[in-house]
Amino acid sequence: PLAIFAFLCIMGVENKGRTTKMIIQKQDCKMDVDVDKTVQYYQEHPLCDCPACRNFYAQVASVFPNLTAFLSELGVDASRPDETGWDVANGIADYHFVAYTVKGKILEHDKYEIDMQDGNLFLNIVIDDRYIPNEQKDECFVVFVYGIKLPWVLDKKDLGEKVVENNTNDFWRKIKNRFKRK
């Protein structure tokens, strides 16, 4: 019982069993995370209504269970990113990056990279305290996820001009247009 109590104190369990702050270590990355503030942030932060985000919300938890569990330990709701960068080609949404805010701080360095295999994809996770989205006022850092590709499950008309039916041909068309004589 004493060992369990000591472990709970180290992990930061307070307020009648409710977790507030924790020291969390993932590989070489050591973070001081306020899980409750992070959860509260995601409950209060509005969802983006763009087509790519709606496509992401619909699938991320079921397609990427390891990523969802990883982010959940930090208090992050995987289906509510702060920012995404994306493009769609041949019915696949390529999320160039997906960014999440975590309330707390990185303890030893300002940037870490963690690799993860999930959803039949290799994901690169970068934990960084140099770029903070949405004009945060509290101490926080960002978890960027790179390498996410998801099928487009929404109606294609939602894409508007973003839809690309043949990515390779589009690439060469852009190159030719760039160097076209006027």
N, C-alpha and C positions, 0 to 999 in steps of 0.2 A: 504493500500500500504506500509506503514512504517513497519508493522508487517511482511509482506511478505519479504521485503528487509532484515530485521533483521534475519529472518529464513534462507534466502539464504546465508548471511554472515557466520552464524554459521556453515552451512553445507559445506562451503568452495567453493562456486561457484565463479570462477574467469575467466579471459581471455575471455571476451565478451560472457558469458553464458556457457562456456566450463568448465566442472568439472575437477579439478585437485586433490585436497586433500579433504578428508571428514572424519569426525568423524562418525563412523557407530557403532551402538549398536545392537547386537543380543542377546536377553535374557540378561545374566549378562556380556557378553563379549563386551568390548569397544575397538574399533580399530581405529587407524589413518591410513587411506588407501589412497594411491595415485592411483586413479582409472585409470588415463591416462597412467601412467607408467606400471601398470598391464596389461592394454589392449595392449600396445605396446609390452610388453614382450611376450604375447601370439601370437601376429602377427608375431614376429620375431623368436620365438622358433620353431625349426623343429619338425614335428610329428614323432613319433616312427612308424615303419612299421611292428612290430611283429604282429602275428595273433590275439592275445588277445586284443591289442590296437585297431586294425582295427575293431574287433567285438564290442568293447566298443564305438568307434567313431560312428558307424552305428546306435546305439540305444539310447545312454544316454539322449539326449534332449527330445525324444518322450516318453521314458519310465519314466523318472524322471523330470517332469516339475517343481516341488517344489525345488528340488536340483539345477536345472538349473537356476531358478530365484534367489535363495539364492546366488549362486556363481556369477551370473551376476551383482548383486549389488556391489560386490567387484571388478568388472572388469575382472573376470575370465571367460574364455570360457570353459564350462563344458565338451565339446567334445575334449579338448586338455590337458589331464593331464600330469604332469611332469613324474610321475612314477606310475606303477601299480604292484601289486603282485597278481598272479592268478593261478588257476588250473581249469581243465575242467573234469567233471564227468557226465555221462548220458545226454550229450547234454546241460549241464548248465555250464556256465563260472562263477566261484566263484571268485570274485575279493576280495582278502583278505584285500587289501587296495588300495585306489586311492589317489594320492597326487597332490595338486595344490599349486603353489607359488603365494603369494599376496605381492605386493610392499607396504611397510608401516610397522607399528609396533602395537603390542598389548599394550594397555596403562596401564592396572592395574596389571595383572598377566602374567605368561608366558605360561599358558595352560588353555583352556576351552573345555568343552564338551557340545554339543548341540544334542538333539535327534530330529529326523524328521521321519514322516511317509510319504512315497512317493512310487509310483509304486507298491503298495501292499506289500512293505517291510518296516521294521524298519531300518532306517539308523542312524549310530552313527557318528557325525561330531566332530573331534577334531581339535581345532585351537591351534597351537603350534609354539613357536619361538626357540625351541632348536635344531631342525634338519632342515637344509636347503639343498635342492637338487641342483644339477647342479652348484656347486661352485659360488653361487650368490655373487655379490660384493656390491649391494645396500642393504639398510635396508629392510628386508622382513620377512615374516612368512609363515607357511605352513598350509593349510587346508587339513586334512586327512579325507577321507570318508571310513567308514567300513560298511559292510553288503550288498554290491551290488552283486546281482546275475542276470545274463542275459542269455537268451537262446543263444546257439551257432548258429549264422545265416550264418556264412561263410562255405565254403566247408570243411569237416572234414580233408581232406588231408593237409590243411594248418597247422594243429596241429602237425603233425609229431609224435614224441614220447610222447607228452603231453596228448593225448587222453586216457581217462580211461572210459571204458564202464560200469563197475560195481564198484562203489566206495567202497562198503562194502567188497566185495571179495578182492579187491586190498589192503585194509587196513590189513585184516587178512593174506594175502600172504606176505606182508612186515614184519609183526610181526613174522610169522613163519620163514621167511628167516633170520631174525635178530638173532634168537636163534637156528638156524639149526646147528647141529653138523658137524664139518668139518673133 
